[in-house]
Amino acid sequence: MASSGRTSPQSGGPRERLVAILSEGYTPYIVVTIYVLLSSAWLILSPFSTLIFLVFLSSLLAIYYFPVATWLKALLGIIVLGIVMPIVGNENQGFLDVVTQAGIFIALALGLNIVVGFAGLLDLGYVAFFALGAYLWGIFSTGQILNIFPGAEGSLPLGGGWFFVFLILAVIIAALAGVLLGLPVLRLRGDYLAIVTLGFGEVIRLLANNLDKPVNITNGAQGITSIGQAPMFFQPVITAVGLDPTPGAEYRLYMYALAIIIVMLTIVVARRLNDSRIGRAWTAIREDETAAIAMGVPLVRMKLLAFGAGASFAGAMGVLFAAKQLFISPPTFDLVRSISILAMVILGGMGSIPGVILGATVITLLNLRLLPDFASQLTLWRNSGLPIPSWFDPVSYQRLLFGLVLILMTIFRPEGILPERRRRFELHEDAAEGEQMAQDSQNLVHPDIGMKS
């Protein structure tokens, strides 16, 4: 009798048996629903526990992993992000800010993933497009614009109603900047491409730092304050769900909702691009440019499209970031920020959309929640008399942490946490070929070993 493709619960090891049991019939539907509802209720009852918050966020990973129908995944996702998170965020605005920031960096990482993961073009200056979007809205929504057009006090600065116009405008301007960056680096690869893009990122940061004279455009190192807020139009929805937030919390809820909506749009766009002819052309370029040219792939056009598409994501999120923070300055857009976004892509898995989402979430949680909480706990222990050196501050070692993450992932799991299927196969195939070549070399040096084996 022919064996079926599904693994029997009695076959395989403990892990395989558990996976088989959780995949049978209605079991995954029941398990994932209970997990989501219990973790949600737990967080609502304890909205200030970081551990419970992490368990709650892990329910999104369970929704992704469990083999259930798409309608249930969508329903549970709406419960987690659309109902529970706003309720908890009304009580604990810190958690809401973390999720909003995670959404911003997810979209940024998805944009960089187009350039690095899909097309295989190493970009270390990606944060420059993020800065373009942020400064675009920051200048036009504040009095900085009057330094450029001193006679336009009646119509400038622009009000919050222009926010969505500038979201679209930032997409266009950042995409054009990405294409302009791509033009001089079309023939560059690898390290040379990384150096040029790194230089571009530093040029934008230095311009933001020094364009305060002779005309004060960016306000220099002091940054731009009192940036215009996005217009709020969903107060009836807040009232309908029973929330009564303070004015500050209301704006945070609104920015959270905007971040989630924009992230959903970027995920859809990234998936459509990856599954299209353009995505297949990017994959061909990533694997072998010479072979791609031989197959008729328009190399110049596809590379420029990758730079432009990736940059457009960053431009839009720059506008959202400026409207959320209400303050921007040049140090926000330094090289460390570019490296952190690249670390998100590598940690999750280059070319993998779910992996990039996970990588961005993990690193954002480390930066904004876990490391500061750990530092606070160390301070409490130190004050209680434990011999903990004062120089040991985890928050001060973020750069070291990024470096360790990149090194460890490169050595032990180069495909990332949730790798793209094609990339995982390629890396494992290369590793197997390397082991075989090493074995062949050993047999040539010691032929007796090869004969015995």
C-alpha positions in Angstrom: 0.0 0.0 0.0 1.3 3.4 -0.9 2.2 5.6 2.1 0.4 8.9 2.5 2.3 12.2 2.6 1.1 13.0 6.2 3.4 11.9 9.0 1.8 9.3 11.2 1.7 10.2 15.0 3.4 6.9 15.7 6.3 7.4 13.4 9.4 9.6 13.7 11.0 11.1 16.9 9.2 13.0 19.7 9.2 16.3 17.7 7.8 14.7 14.6 5.1 13.0 16.6 4.1 16.2 18.4 3.9 18.1 15.1 1.8 15.3 13.6 -0.6 15.4 16.5 -1.0 19.2 16.4 -1.7 19.0 12.7 -4.5 16.4 12.9 -8.1 17.4 12.2 -9.4 20.3 14.3 -6.6 20.1 16.9 -4.6 23.1 15.5 -7.8 25.2 15.3 -8.5 24.5 19.0 -4.9 24.9 20.2 -4.2 28.2 18.5 -7.5 29.7 19.4 -7.1 28.8 23.1 -3.5 30.1 23.1 -4.5 33.4 21.6 -7.5 33.9 23.9 -5.6 32.9 27.0 -2.6 35.0 26.3 -4.8 38.0 25.4 -6.9 37.7 28.6 -3.7 37.3 30.7 -2.2 40.5 29.3 -5.4 42.4 29.8 -5.4 41.4 33.4 -1.7 42.1 33.8 -0.9 45.0 31.4 2.5 45.9 32.9 4.2 42.5 32.8 6.9 42.3 30.2 7.0 38.5 30.3 3.2 38.2 29.7 3.6 40.8 26.9 6.2 38.5 25.2 3.9 35.5 25.6 1.1 37.6 24.0 3.3 38.6 21.0 4.3 35.0 20.6 0.6 34.2 19.8 1.2 36.0 16.5 3.9 33.5 15.7 1.5 30.7 16.7 -1.1 32.1 14.3 1.5 32.0 11.5 2.8 28.5 12.2 -0.3 26.5 12.9 -2.0 24.9 9.8 -5.4 26.6 10.1 -7.6 28.2 7.5 -6.8 31.8 6.4 -10.1 33.1 7.7 -9.2 32.0 11.3 -5.7 33.5 11.0 -7.2 36.8 9.9 -9.8 36.7 12.7 -7.2 35.9 15.4 -4.9 38.6 14.0 -7.7 41.1 14.3 -8.4 40.1 17.9 -4.7 40.4 18.8 -3.8 43.6 17.0 -7.1 45.3 16.5 -8.8 44.7 19.9 -6.5 43.4 22.6 -3.5 45.6 21.8 -5.4 48.9 21.9 -7.1 47.9 25.2 -3.7 47.1 26.7 -2.1 50.2 25.1 -4.7 52.4 26.8 -3.5 51.1 30.1 0.2 50.8 29.3 1.4 53.2 26.6 4.9 51.8 26.8 3.8 48.5 25.2 1.8 50.4 22.6 4.9 52.5 21.6 7.0 49.3 21.4 4.5 47.7 19.0 4.2 50.9 16.9 8.0 51.2 16.7 8.2 47.5 15.7 5.7 48.2 12.9 7.8 51.1 11.6 11.0 48.9 11.6 9.1 46.0 10.1 8.3 48.2 7.1 11.8 49.5 6.9 13.2 45.9 7.1 10.8 44.8 4.4 12.1 47.6 2.1 15.7 46.7 2.8 14.8 43.1 2.2 13.8 44.0 -1.4 17.3 45.3 -2.0 19.4 42.9 0.0 17.2 39.8 0.2 15.4 39.7 -3.2 18.0 41.4 -5.5 21.2 40.6 -3.5 22.4 44.2 -3.5 24.2 45.1 -0.2 23.0 48.5 1.0 24.5 50.1 4.1 23.0 53.5 3.5 19.4 52.6 3.6 18.6 54.9 6.5 19.2 57.9 4.2 15.8 57.3 2.6 14.2 57.1 6.0 15.8 60.5 6.8 14.5 62.0 3.5 10.9 61.1 4.4 11.3 62.3 8.0 12.9 65.7 7.1 10.4 66.2 4.2 7.5 66.2 6.7 9.5 67.9 9.4 10.5 70.9 7.3 7.1 71.5 5.6 5.0 71.0 8.8 7.1 73.4 11.0 8.4 76.9 10.8 11.6 75.7 9.1 9.9 76.0 5.8 9.6 79.8 6.3 13.4 80.0 6.3 13.2 78.8 2.7 10.0 80.8 1.7 10.1 83.8 4.1 7.1 85.5 2.5 4.6 82.6 2.7 3.4 83.0 6.4 -0.2 82.8 5.2 0.0 79.4 3.7 3.0 77.8 5.4 3.8 75.7 7.4 1.4 73.0 6.3 -1.3 71.6 8.6 -1.9 68.0 9.5 -4.3 67.6 6.7 -1.3 67.4 4.3 0.1 64.3 6.2 -1.3 61.7 3.8 -0.3 63.8 0.8 3.3 63.8 2.1 3.1 60.0 2.7 2.6 59.6 -1.0 5.1 62.3 -1.9 7.8 60.7 0.3 7.3 57.4 -1.5 7.9 59.1 -4.8 10.8 61.3 -3.7 12.5 58.4 -1.9 12.0 56.1 -4.9 13.7 58.7 -7.2 16.5 59.0 -4.7 16.9 55.3 -4.7 17.1 55.3 -8.5 19.7 58.1 -8.4 21.8 56.1 -6.0 21.5 53.0 -8.1 22.7 54.7 -11.3 26.4 55.2 -10.4 26.7 51.8 -8.6 25.2 49.5 -11.3 28.6 47.9 -12.1 29.6 47.5 -8.4 29.1 44.4 -6.4 29.7 43.1 -2.8 32.1 45.2 -0.7 32.4 48.0 -3.2 28.7 48.5 -3.4 28.4 48.4 0.4 31.1 51.2 0.7 29.4 53.5 -1.8 25.9 53.1 -0.2 27.5 53.6 3.2 28.9 56.9 1.9 25.5 57.9 0.6 23.9 57.4 4.0 26.6 59.4 5.7 26.3 62.2 3.1 22.5 62.6 3.9 23.2 62.6 7.6 25.9 65.2 7.3 23.7 67.4 5.1 21.0 67.2 7.8 23.6 68.2 10.4 25.0 71.1 8.4 22.1 72.6 6.4 21.5 75.3 9.1 23.5 77.9 7.2 23.5 80.0 5.2 19.8 79.2 5.2 18.5 77.3 8.1 16.7 74.4 6.4 17.2 71.5 8.8 18.1 73.4 12.1 21.4 71.5 12.1 22.4 69.3 15.1 19.6 70.7 17.2 17.0 68.9 15.1 13.4 69.9 14.3 10.9 70.1 17.1 7.1 70.5 17.2 6.6 68.5 14.0 3.0 68.5 12.7 0.8 65.7 13.9 -1.2 63.5 11.6 -5.0 64.3 11.4 -7.1 62.0 13.6 -10.4 60.8 12.2 -11.3 57.7 14.1 -12.6 59.1 17.5 -16.0 57.4 16.9 -14.3 54.1 16.6 -12.5 54.6 19.9 -15.8 55.5 21.6 -17.6 52.5 20.0 -15.1 50.0 21.5 -15.4 51.5 24.9 -12.0 53.2 25.2 -11.7 56.6 26.9 -8.0 57.6 26.4 -6.3 60.8 27.4 -5.4 63.2 24.5 -1.8 61.9 24.4 -2.9 58.3 24.6 -5.5 58.9 21.8 -2.8 60.1 19.4 -0.6 57.1 20.3 -3.5 54.8 19.5 -4.0 56.5 16.2 -0.3 56.2 15.3 -0.4 52.6 16.2 -3.4 52.0 13.9 -1.6 53.9 11.1 1.5 51.8 11.6 -0.4 48.5 11.4 -2.3 49.6 8.3 0.9 50.7 6.5 2.7 47.5 7.5 -0.1 45.4 6.1 0.1 47.3 2.8 3.9 46.9 2.7 3.6 43.2 3.3 1.1 42.9 0.5 3.3 44.9 -1.9 6.4 42.9 -0.9 4.7 39.6 -1.5 3.2 40.7 -4.8 6.6 41.9 -6.0 8.3 38.7 -4.8 5.8 36.4 -6.6 5.8 38.5 -9.8 8.1 38.4 -12.9 10.0 41.2 -11.3 10.7 39.1 -8.2 11.9 36.2 -10.3 14.2 38.6 -12.2 15.6 39.8 -8.9 16.2 36.2 -7.8 18.1 35.5 -11.0 20.3 38.6 -10.5 21.0 37.6 -6.9 22.0 34.1 -7.9 24.1 34.9 -10.9 24.2 38.1 -12.8 25.9 36.6 -15.9 23.3 33.9 -16.2 20.5 36.5 -15.7 21.9 38.5 -18.6 22.0 35.4 -20.7 18.4 34.7 -19.9 17.4 38.2 -21.1 16.8 39.8 -17.7 17.2 43.6 -18.1 19.9 44.0 -15.4 19.9 47.8 -15.3 16.2 48.2 -15.1 15.8 45.5 -12.4 18.5 46.8 -10.2 17.2 50.4 -10.4 13.7 49.1 -9.6 15.0 47.2 -6.6 16.7 50.4 -5.2 13.6 52.5 -5.9 11.1 50.1 -4.5 13.1 49.5 -1.3 13.7 53.2 -0.8 10.0 54.0 -1.2 9.2 52.0 1.9 11.7 53.9 3.9 10.4 57.3 2.7 6.9 56.6 3.8 8.0 55.3 7.2 10.1 58.4 7.7 7.0 60.6 7.4 5.2 58.4 9.9 8.2 58.3 12.3 8.4 62.1 12.3 4.7 62.5 12.9 4.9 60.0 15.7 8.0 61.3 17.5 7.3 65.0 16.8 11.1 65.5 16.9 13.9 64.4 14.6 17.7 65.1 14.6 20.7 63.8 12.5 21.9 61.2 15.1 18.6 59.4 14.6 19.7 58.5 11.1 23.3 57.3 11.7 25.1 54.2 10.5 24.1 52.3 13.6 20.5 52.6 12.5 21.3 51.2 9.0 23.2 48.3 10.6 20.3 47.6 13.0 17.9 47.4 10.1 20.3 45.1 8.2 20.6 42.9 11.3 16.8 42.6 11.3 16.9 41.2 7.8 19.8 38.8 8.4 18.4 37.6 11.8 15.0 36.8 10.3 16.3 35.5 7.0 17.2 37.4 3.8 14.5 37.1 1.2 11.9 35.7 3.7 9.0 38.1 4.4 7.9 36.3 7.6 11.5 36.0 8.7 12.1 39.7 8.3 9.0 40.6 10.2 10.2 38.3 13.1 13.7 39.7 13.0 12.5 43.3 13.1 10.2 42.5 16.0 12.9 40.7 18.0 15.5 43.4 17.6 13.0 46.2 18.4 11.9 44.4 21.5 15.6 44.0 22.5 16.3 47.7 22.0 13.2 49.2 23.5 12.1 46.8 26.1 14.3 43.9 27.1 17.7 45.6 27.4 16.3 48.6 29.3 14.3 46.3 31.6 17.4 44.2 32.2 19.4 47.3 32.9 16.8 48.5 35.4 16.8 45.1 37.1 20.6 45.1 37.4 20.4 48.6 39.0 17.9 47.2 41.6 20.2 44.3 42.3 23.2 46.6 42.5 21.4 48.9 45.0 20.4 45.9 47.1 24.1 45.1 47.6 24.9 42.5 44.9 28.5 42.9 43.6 27.5 44.0 40.0 30.0 46.4 38.4 28.7 49.8 37.5 30.2 49.7 34.0 28.0 46.7 33.1 25.0 48.4 31.4 23.3 46.3 28.7 21.9 49.4 27.0 25.4 50.7 26.3 26.3 47.5 24.4 23.7 47.6 21.6 26.4 47.8 18.9 28.2 44.9 20.4 24.9 43.0 20.5 24.3 43.7 16.8 27.8 42.5 15.9 27.4 39.3 17.9 24.0 38.7 16.3 25.4 39.0 12.8 28.5 36.9 13.6 26.5 34.1 15.3 23.9 34.0 12.6 26.5 33.9 9.9 28.3 31.0 11.6 25.4 28.9 13.0 22.3 29.7 10.9 23.2 31.8 7.8 19.8 31.3 6.4 18.1 33.1 9.4 15.4 32.2 11.9 12.6 31.8 9.3 14.5 31.4 6.0 13.2 31.5 2.5 12.8 27.9 1.3 15.0 28.4 -1.8 17.8 30.1 0.3 17.7 27.4 2.9 18.1 24.7 0.3 20.9 26.5 -1.4 22.9 27.1 1.8 22.5 23.5 2.9 23.4 22.3 -0.5 26.6 24.4 -0.5 27.4 23.1 2.9 27.0 19.5 1.8 29.2 20.2 -1.3 31.8 21.7 1.0 31.9 18.7 3.3 32.1 16.4 0.3 35.1 18.4 -1.1 36.8 18.3 2.3 36.3 14.5 2.4 37.7 14.1 -1.1 40.7 16.2 -0.3 41.3 14.1 2.8 41.0 10.9 0.8 43.7 12.3 -1.7 46.1 13.0 1.2 45.3 9.8 3.1 44.0 7.3 0.5 43.8 4.5 3.1 41.1 6.4 5.0 39.0 6.6 1.9 39.4 2.9 1.2 38.4 2.0 4.7 35.3 4.2 4.6 
